[in-house]
Amino acid sequence: MKAATASITALLLSATPAMAADLCQTVTASHSQPFLLDGKSGGIVQIAQPASFPDDARAFVVKSDPTFEGQKFEIFPMGADGAGFAVHYEGSEAEQYAAMFDRVKGKLRAVEIPNLNPEAQSYLNMTAATIGGVPALFLNQEKTGETVTRIVPWQNHAWGAVCELKTVAK
């Protein structure tokens, strides 16, 4: 019975898309990290493009986060379930302001974005992408002698765990 349960569990796990803890391993195994570092599509990385969203989603973003009012912003799809990542930039250093929303049973709700930059107050420049078929956000942060790439997947109307890759800085 235990062997059958283990076999079924293994089969189910192999049939699901890459999960949070696996995204960094999947990126590494597929040799796709250079695409994340360059912020370009390639390998298993597909950088998200801004998309048209219903007016109620645009209005919801402005209502949820006043920094979006009067700003030109873009919304990037986060999968096929109606979730979106909204971004606008301000200031001479182009500081990124981001908001996330999800549509559950037809209703919009605000979603807190995980902090991919724990050393600073701002999110810097997160990028929306699909990695191995999983919607995700990632951030490259230059540190002394290395670049840290943090990735967080979006699945089943929730954020997964953040994973981290380190490489020698260019």
NORNOR-V687216 format. One record per pair of residues at least 24 apart in sequence whose C-alpha atoms are under 10 Angstrom apart, sorted by the first residue. I is the first residue (numbers start at 1). GAP is how many residues later the second one is. D is the distance in Angstrom with one decimal. If there is no record, write none. Layout:
BEGIN
{{I | GAP | D} {I | GAP | D}}
END
This chain:
BEGIN
{{17 | 114 | 9.9} {17 | 115 | 7.5} {17 | 116 | 6.7} {17 | 117 | 6.7} {17 | 138 | 9.3} {18 | 113 | 8.5} {18 | 114 | 6.6} {18 | 115 | 7.6} {18 | 116 | 6.7} {18 | 135 | 9.0} {18 | 137 | 9.8} {19 | 113 | 9.6} {19 | 115 | 7.9} {19 | 133 | 9.7} {19 | 134 | 7.3} {19 | 135 | 9.2} {19 | 136 | 8.2} {19 | 141 | 7.5} {19 | 142 | 8.9} {20 | 114 | 9.1} {20 | 116 | 9.3} {20 | 131 | 8.3} {20 | 132 | 6.7} {20 | 133 | 5.6} {20 | 134 | 8.4} {20 | 135 | 8.8} {20 | 139 | 8.4} {20 | 140 | 5.1} {20 | 141 | 5.4} {20 | 142 | 6.9} {20 | 143 | 7.2} {21 | 130 | 9.6} {21 | 131 | 9.1} {21 | 132 | 9.1} {21 | 139 | 8.0} {21 | 140 | 6.6} {21 | 141 | 7.5} {21 | 142 | 6.3} {21 | 143 | 9.5} {22 | 110 | 9.9} {22 | 131 | 9.8} {22 | 139 | 9.8} {22 | 141 | 8.4} {23 | 108 | 7.3} {23 | 109 | 7.6} {23 | 111 | 8.5} {23 | 113 | 9.2} {23 | 128 | 7.5} {23 | 129 | 8.3} {23 | 130 | 7.7} {23 | 138 | 9.8} {23 | 139 | 9.2} {23 | 140 | 7.4} {23 | 141 | 9.3} {24 | 107 | 9.6} {24 | 125 | 9.1} {24 | 126 | 8.5} {24 | 127 | 7.3} {24 | 128 | 9.4} {24 | 138 | 9.2} {24 | 139 | 6.1} {24 | 140 | 6.6} {24 | 141 | 6.5} {25 | 138 | 9.1} {25 | 139 | 9.6} {25 | 140 | 8.9} {26 | 105 | 8.6} {26 | 106 | 7.4} {27 | 104 | 7.7} {27 | 105 | 7.9} {27 | 138 | 9.1} {28 | 137 | 8.4} {30 | 102 | 9.3} {32 | 99 | 9.2} {32 | 100 | 9.9} {33 | 116 | 8.8} {33 | 132 | 8.4} {33 | 133 | 9.8} {33 | 134 | 9.1} {34 | 133 | 9.7} {36 | 91 | 9.2} {36 | 93 | 9.2} {36 | 95 | 9.5} {36 | 102 | 7.8} {36 | 103 | 8.5} {36 | 104 | 7.8} {36 | 113 | 7.8} {36 | 114 | 9.9} {36 | 115 | 9.7} {37 | 101 | 9.7} {37 | 102 | 8.8} {37 | 103 | 6.5} {37 | 104 | 9.5} {37 | 110 | 8.3} {37 | 111 | 9.2} {37 | 112 | 7.5} {37 | 130 | 9.3} {37 | 132 | 9.9} {37 | 133 | 9.7} {38 | 102 | 9.1} {39 | 87 | 9.9} {39 | 88 | 7.6} {39 | 89 | 9.8} {39 | 90 | 9.3} {39 | 99 | 9.3} {39 | 100 | 9.3} {39 | 101 | 8.8} {40 | 89 | 9.5} {41 | 88 | 8.5} {41 | 89 | 9.3} {41 | 90 | 9.6} {42 | 89 | 9.8} {43 | 88 | 9.0} {43 | 89 | 8.7} {44 | 85 | 10.0} {44 | 86 | 7.9} {44 | 87 | 5.5} {44 | 88 | 5.0} {44 | 89 | 7.7} {44 | 90 | 9.8} {45 | 84 | 6.7} {45 | 85 | 5.9} {45 | 86 | 4.7} {45 | 87 | 6.6} {45 | 88 | 8.4} {45 | 89 | 9.5} {45 | 90 | 9.9} {45 | 91 | 9.9} {46 | 82 | 8.9} {46 | 83 | 5.5} {46 | 84 | 5.1} {46 | 85 | 6.4} {46 | 86 | 8.5} {46 | 87 | 8.6} {46 | 88 | 9.8} {46 | 89 | 9.3} {47 | 29 | 9.8} {47 | 80 | 7.5} {47 | 81 | 6.3} {47 | 82 | 4.2} {47 | 83 | 6.4} {47 | 84 | 8.5} {47 | 88 | 9.7} {47 | 89 | 9.6} {47 | 90 | 9.7} {48 | 27 | 9.7} {48 | 28 | 6.3} {48 | 29 | 7.2} {48 | 30 | 8.3} {48 | 31 | 9.9} {48 | 37 | 10.0} {48 | 79 | 7.9} {48 | 80 | 5.4} {48 | 81 | 4.7} {48 | 82 | 6.8} {48 | 87 | 8.8} {48 | 88 | 9.4} {48 | 89 | 9.6} {49 | 25 | 9.1} {49 | 26 | 8.5} {49 | 27 | 6.1} {49 | 28 | 7.9} {49 | 78 | 10.0} {49 | 79 | 8.2} {49 | 80 | 8.4} {50 | 24 | 5.8} {50 | 25 | 5.4} {50 | 26 | 4.6} {50 | 27 | 7.3} {50 | 34 | 9.7} {50 | 35 | 9.3} {50 | 36 | 9.0} {50 | 37 | 9.6} {50 | 78 | 9.5} {51 | 24 | 6.1} {51 | 25 | 5.8} {51 | 26 | 6.7} {51 | 33 | 9.3} {52 | 24 | 8.5} {52 | 25 | 9.0} {53 | 24 | 8.5} {53 | 29 | 8.8} {53 | 30 | 9.9} {53 | 31 | 8.5} {54 | 28 | 9.8} {56 | 51 | 10.0} {56 | 52 | 8.6} {57 | 25 | 9.2} {57 | 26 | 9.3} {57 | 27 | 8.5} {57 | 29 | 9.7} {57 | 44 | 8.0} {57 | 45 | 9.1} {57 | 46 | 8.9} {57 | 50 | 9.9} {57 | 51 | 7.3} {57 | 52 | 9.7} {58 | 26 | 9.9} {58 | 28 | 8.7} {60 | 41 | 8.3} {60 | 48 | 7.4} {60 | 49 | 8.4} {60 | 50 | 8.4} {61 | 24 | 9.4} {61 | 25 | 7.4} {61 | 26 | 9.8} {61 | 37 | 9.6} {61 | 38 | 6.9} {61 | 39 | 7.8} {61 | 40 | 7.4} {61 | 47 | 9.6} {61 | 48 | 9.6} {61 | 49 | 8.1} {62 | 24 | 9.8} {62 | 37 | 9.3} {63 | 47 | 10.0} {64 | 35 | 8.1} {64 | 36 | 9.3} {64 | 37 | 9.0} {64 | 45 | 8.9} {64 | 46 | 6.8} {64 | 47 | 9.8} {65 | 32 | 9.4} {65 | 33 | 8.8} {65 | 34 | 7.0} {65 | 35 | 9.7} {65 | 45 | 9.2} {67 | 30 | 7.5} {67 | 31 | 9.1} {67 | 32 | 9.6} {68 | 29 | 8.0} {68 | 30 | 8.8} {68 | 31 | 8.8} {73 | 24 | 9.3} {73 | 25 | 9.4} {74 | 24 | 9.7} {75 | 24 | 9.2} {75 | 25 | 9.1} {75 | 26 | 10.0} {75 | 53 | 9.8} {76 | 24 | 9.5} {76 | 51 | 9.4} {76 | 52 | 6.8} {76 | 53 | 8.8} {77 | 24 | 9.9} {77 | 25 | 9.9} {77 | 51 | 8.2} {77 | 52 | 9.0} {77 | 53 | 9.8} {77 | 58 | 8.4} {78 | 24 | 8.8} {78 | 50 | 7.5} {78 | 51 | 8.0} {78 | 52 | 8.1} {78 | 56 | 8.8} {78 | 57 | 5.3} {78 | 58 | 7.2} {78 | 59 | 9.0} {78 | 75 | 9.5} {78 | 76 | 7.1} {78 | 77 | 8.9} {78 | 79 | 9.7} {79 | 50 | 9.6} {79 | 51 | 8.2} {79 | 54 | 9.0} {79 | 55 | 7.6} {79 | 56 | 5.6} {79 | 57 | 8.9} {79 | 75 | 7.9} {79 | 76 | 8.1} {79 | 77 | 9.6} {79 | 78 | 9.6} {80 | 55 | 9.3} {81 | 24 | 9.8} {81 | 25 | 10.0} {81 | 74 | 9.6} {81 | 75 | 8.7} {81 | 76 | 8.0} {82 | 24 | 8.8} {82 | 25 | 9.8} {82 | 26 | 8.7} {82 | 75 | 9.5} {83 | 25 | 8.6} {83 | 26 | 9.2} {83 | 27 | 9.7} {83 | 28 | 9.2} {83 | 52 | 10.0} {83 | 71 | 9.2} {83 | 74 | 7.8} {84 | 26 | 9.9} {84 | 27 | 9.6} {84 | 44 | 9.5} {85 | 26 | 9.5} {85 | 28 | 9.2} {85 | 42 | 9.4} {85 | 43 | 7.4} {85 | 52 | 9.0} {86 | 42 | 9.7} {87 | 38 | 9.5} {87 | 39 | 9.2} {87 | 40 | 9.6} {87 | 41 | 10.0} {89 | 36 | 9.4} {93 | 31 | 9.8} {94 | 30 | 8.8} {94 | 31 | 8.9} {95 | 27 | 7.8} {95 | 28 | 8.3} {95 | 29 | 6.3} {95 | 30 | 7.6} {96 | 26 | 7.7} {96 | 27 | 6.8} {96 | 28 | 5.8} {96 | 29 | 5.9} {96 | 30 | 8.0} {97 | 25 | 8.2} {97 | 26 | 7.6} {97 | 27 | 8.4} {97 | 28 | 8.8} {97 | 29 | 9.6} {98 | 24 | 9.8} {98 | 25 | 8.0} {98 | 26 | 9.7} {98 | 27 | 9.2} {98 | 28 | 8.5} {101 | 56 | 9.7} {102 | 55 | 6.9} {102 | 56 | 9.0} {103 | 54 | 8.5} {104 | 53 | 7.9} {111 | 46 | 9.2} {111 | 47 | 8.4} {111 | 48 | 9.1} {112 | 46 | 9.7} {112 | 47 | 9.0} {113 | 24 | 9.3} {113 | 39 | 9.4} {113 | 46 | 8.1} {114 | 37 | 9.9} {114 | 38 | 7.6} {114 | 45 | 7.6} {114 | 46 | 9.2} {114 | 47 | 8.9} {114 | 48 | 7.9} {115 | 24 | 9.8} {115 | 35 | 9.5} {115 | 37 | 9.4} {115 | 47 | 8.9} {116 | 24 | 9.0} {116 | 25 | 9.2} {116 | 33 | 8.8} {116 | 34 | 6.0} {116 | 35 | 7.5} {116 | 36 | 8.0} {116 | 46 | 7.6} {116 | 47 | 9.5} {116 | 48 | 9.4} {117 | 24 | 7.7} {117 | 31 | 9.8} {117 | 32 | 9.8} {117 | 33 | 8.2} {126 | 24 | 9.4} {126 | 25 | 9.5} {127 | 24 | 9.6} {128 | 24 | 9.9} {128 | 25 | 9.9} {129 | 24 | 9.4} {130 | 24 | 9.5} {135 | 24 | 9.9} {136 | 24 | 9.2} {136 | 26 | 10.0} {137 | 25 | 9.6} {138 | 24 | 9.2} {138 | 25 | 9.6} {138 | 26 | 9.5} {139 | 25 | 9.6} {140 | 24 | 9.8} {140 | 25 | 9.4} {140 | 26 | 9.5} {141 | 25 | 9.6} {141 | 28 | 9.7} {142 | 24 | 9.9} {142 | 25 | 9.7} {142 | 26 | 9.5} {142 | 27 | 7.0} {142 | 28 | 9.2} {143 | 25 | 9.4} {143 | 26 | 7.7} {144 | 24 | 9.2} {144 | 25 | 7.8} {145 | 24 | 5.2} {145 | 25 | 8.3} {146 | 24 | 7.9}}
END
